[in-house]
Amino acid sequence: MNSFKKHYSRTLKLALGLLLVLPQLCMAQEPARPIIQQVEFKKDTLSISNYGAKGDGQFLNTASINQTIRTCSERGGGVVLVPAGIWLTGPIEMRSNVNLHLKRDAILLFTRDFDQYKLVESNWEGEPAWRNQNPISGKNLYNIAITGNGIIDGNGGAWRMVKKSKLTASQWKNLVASGGTVDADNEIWYPSESSLKGSKEKKAGVIRPGTTIDDFKDVKDFLRPNLLVFTNCKKVLLEGVTIQNSPAWNLHPLLCEELTLRKLSIRNPWYGQNGDGVDVESCKNVLIEDCTFDVGDDGICIKSGRDKAGRDRGKPTENVIIRNNVVYHAHGGFVIGSEMSGGARNIWVEDCSFIGTDIGLRFKTTRGRGGVVENIFINNINMIDIPGEAILFDMYYAAVDPVPLAGEKRSSVKTVTLPVTEETPQFKNFYIKNIAAKGASKGIFLRGLPEMHIQNIWIEDATLEANKGIEIIEASHINLKNIVLKTTENNPLIAINNSSAINLANIQALNAPELYIEVAGEKSSDIRLSNSNTKAAKAVSQFIAGSTKKSLTIKN
């Protein structure tokens, strides 16, 4: 009997050991990177000026440009040339096998006349919705491109609301004097009464049973379009051009395959409401390289639909390579979420720089989304002057700016455990290495849900200069290795709350901490700190809120 007990005990220990290392073994098996198919076009070239277009900034060229594109496509495809000039236009509709090519001194300028944009069935933040027609759109197309070195300007200032808090007193005064209207609190400017009215409606424009287009005509001005939307298109190239000043998101590829974005300059005013750079939604086989972003919301963002609409669509964004990009102002440099209800997987991000983005690497979701985000590989990221976190995982996302404005007060999260359902989101299997951040409010922040921890996260070889160090809440199987922290607020350097299987190896504090590690919560367990300079701290460990010394093992 004793022999049986010993054998059973050894078997049980082996099984438990395998359970602990299984996530590491799974992560080591990196999937094969996708090969993105590229476009091909006939050399035939048609100039829009030969179809009646005038580049004087006054003549409305909508019909001429669209006629040129239709003719090119009907003839088997080729290049539609936009020569030097200011080409004022309404909505442009792309066609298959067409490369819309802008000369360097060409400006494609979309009109401020809202009447040129009809209400159409579209998509807004992951849900079917009525919106004004996109300045550039295409649906169910094959082999399309926009190339060259010219400028595409969405005239977004005519559409966007603007918060008073984001302008100087002089800028606000001039904006109000230009026309439009302000809300009752004199805090937000709107371009028209129709736009202001729409802001008061819950989910204005979202298609719901019993509603029709007529229900939204009185708030039409509020239903801002994204500048460029390609839906269900295959083999797409955007290269070289500057795309700027969007009414809402700049680029929104939706349900596309074989998509390449290369050497683009994506610009929006830093205060531009919903002024994302690119939102890749439910797409497969994507390459984003050598691009520059300077925008008003998230820079490079991965999405896959919102809540039930996204889950019903069931199309993850997958097989994505993002490399050699620079992001200046943005809410996040590289972002996943928060509308990720269809999931995201097999994504590589490497050799990118984030300059002054609110957050560096930003992964956000909330209860109700559902969806699984997994197999994310990030390598060689440099960041400077990050007002928020260098690396953030947050499953309590709320639709507010990531960095509070001066004097703004936000309530703390109330922790409640809920049942796991299809509405419960998941973040797992992230591998992040070779990170340098010089200037951030916090180095690393992970906050999961009590019922669904953030899990299987690897962060290694990182040097982080920040006000605060590391905070981990409701997470499991977290591995931090070779992390150098230069922090100014060191009490504690590392905070862990209700988390388990946390492995901290070779953590080096450049400034002596008041307290090296604080453990909180009765559910905290199996926390291991090794080969770290704990002796530099005035106090090594502290246990609060129900945690015990048994939860932490320190080996140096």
Number of C-alpha atoms within 10 A of each C-alpha: 6 7 8 9 10 11 12 12 12 12 12 12 12 12 11 12 11 13 11 13 11 13 16 17 10 12 18 10 9 12 11 8 13 17 13 18 17 14 19 17 15 12 10 12 16 19 19 22 17 12 16 15 21 19 21 12 16 12 14 19 27 19 16 18 28 20 17 23 28 18 17 23 19 14 10 13 25 24 24 24 23 26 21 16 17 19 28 22 26 27 23 21 19 23 25 25 26 29 31 24 23 24 17 17 15 21 23 25 21 25 25 17 10 15 12 16 20 15 22 13 16 21 21 23 17 23 19 18 21 26 26 24 26 25 26 20 19 20 18 13 19 19 21 28 26 20 22 22 20 22 21 24 23 30 18 27 17 20 23 25 26 20 17 18 13 15 13 10 11 8 12 19 12 11 18 17 10 10 12 17 20 20 13 7 6 11 13 18 21 25 22 18 17 19 23 21 17 20 17 10 10 8 13 20 29 20 19 10 6 6 11 12 15 9 13 21 17 13 20 25 27 26 27 26 28 28 27 25 23 23 21 17 22 25 23 28 22 20 21 22 22 23 23 26 25 35 27 27 31 28 24 23 22 24 22 26 24 23 28 22 20 21 19 22 20 24 24 30 18 17 19 23 21 21 30 30 31 23 24 24 30 28 27 25 23 26 21 21 22 18 22 22 27 26 33 25 29 30 32 27 22 28 27 33 33 25 25 18 16 26 21 12 15 16 20 26 29 27 25 28 21 21 22 18 24 23 26 22 26 29 29 33 33 26 21 24 26 27 24 32 36 28 30 29 20 23 24 19 21 20 18 22 24 28 20 23 31 27 31 33 24 24 23 21 26 23 18 15 27 25 27 18 27 21 25 23 20 23 19 18 24 21 27 19 20 26 21 24 29 33 24 22 22 20 26 16 15 12 7 7 10 17 14 12 10 7 6 7 8 7 5 6 7 7 8 8 10 12 10 13 11 15 17 22 27 24 26 21 23 23 21 23 21 18 21 20 25 16 22 28 22 24 31 21 19 22 20 25 22 19 14 19 23 28 25 24 26 20 22 22 19 23 19 27 25 26 20 24 28 21 20 23 24 23 25 25 24 24 19 21 22 19 23 21 23 24 24 17 16 20 18 23 26 21 20 23 22 22 29 24 19 24 19 22 20 19 22 19 22 14 15 19 25 17 20 25 24 21 27 21 19 16 17 25 23 17 21 17 21 16 15 21 17 23 12 17 20 13 16 18 19 17 18 13 12 12 20 17 12 11 20 21 13 15 10 11
